[in-house]
Amino acid sequence: MNKAFKITFELGYDQADTLIQIRQLESRREQLIKAIKDKGEGRAYDMLLLQPAFFPAIKKSKPGYDVGQVDSFIYSLKQEVRDLELRLLG
């Protein structure tokens, strides 16, 4: 996925907050992928991944990342994580 977000000099998303949330989501995605693989092979996996995860709202700042671009990127990443969570449950 392309993380080359446009910078706006109007109100946008805080750059550090945005990157932190993306890293957290990507890390969760990788943990879920590993857990699904481990479960499929009959090995132990982290059951805590089945608990709901909370991701706080990203702060806004001037300048900041383009809100629409970031929202679209984060939405698709969260959707991917949700799909993996459902696979792990199944």
C-alpha positions in Angstrom: 0.0 0.0 0.0 1.2 3.5 -0.8 2.1 5.5 2.3 3.2 8.6 0.3 0.5 10.8 1.8 0.1 14.4 0.5 0.9 17.1 3.0 -1.7 19.8 3.5 -1.0 23.2 5.0 -4.6 23.3 6.1 -5.8 21.1 9.0 -4.7 17.5 8.4 -3.7 14.5 10.4 -0.7 14.7 12.7 2.2 12.9 10.9 3.6 11.1 14.0 0.1 9.9 15.1 -0.7 8.7 11.6 2.5 6.7 11.3 2.2 5.2 14.8 -1.3 4.0 14.1 -0.3 2.5 10.8 2.6 0.7 12.4 0.3 -0.7 15.1 -2.2 -1.9 12.5 0.6 -3.5 10.4 2.0 -5.2 13.4 -1.4 -6.6 14.4 -1.8 -7.8 10.8 1.5 -9.6 10.9 0.7 -11.2 14.3 -2.7 -12.4 13.0 -1.1 -13.9 9.9 1.3 -15.8 12.1 -1.4 -16.9 14.5 -3.6 -18.2 11.6 -0.6 -20.1 10.2 0.2 -21.6 13.7 -3.4 -22.5 14.3 -3.6 -24.2 10.9 -0.5 -26.2 11.7 -1.8 -27.2 15.1 0.6 -25.1 17.1 -0.1 -22.8 20.0 -1.0 -19.2 19.1 -1.6 -16.0 20.9 -5.3 -16.1 22.1 -5.1 -12.5 23.1 -5.3 -11.6 19.5 -9.0 -12.5 19.7 -9.7 -9.6 22.1 -10.9 -6.4 20.4 -8.2 -3.8 19.7 -8.7 -0.1 20.3 -7.0 2.5 18.1 -7.5 6.1 19.3 -8.4 8.8 16.9 -5.5 10.5 15.1 -4.9 14.1 16.3 -5.1 16.8 13.7 -2.4 19.4 13.0 -1.3 22.2 10.6 0.4 21.1 8.4 -0.5 17.5 8.3 -1.3 14.5 6.1 -4.3 14.7 3.8 -7.3 13.5 5.8 -9.0 11.7 2.9 -5.9 9.9 1.8 -5.1 8.7 5.3 -8.7 7.7 6.1 -8.8 5.6 3.0 -5.5 3.9 3.8 -6.4 3.2 7.4 -9.9 2.0 6.5 -8.5 -0.6 4.1 -5.8 -1.7 6.7 -8.5 -2.0 9.4 -10.7 -4.0 7.0 -7.8 -6.4 6.3 -7.2 -6.8 10.1 -10.9 -7.5 10.7 -10.9 -10.2 8.0 -7.9 -11.8 9.6 -9.5 -11.7 13.0 -12.5 -13.5 11.5 -10.3 -16.1 9.9 -8.6 -16.7 13.2 -12.0 -17.2 14.9 -13.1 -19.7 12.3 
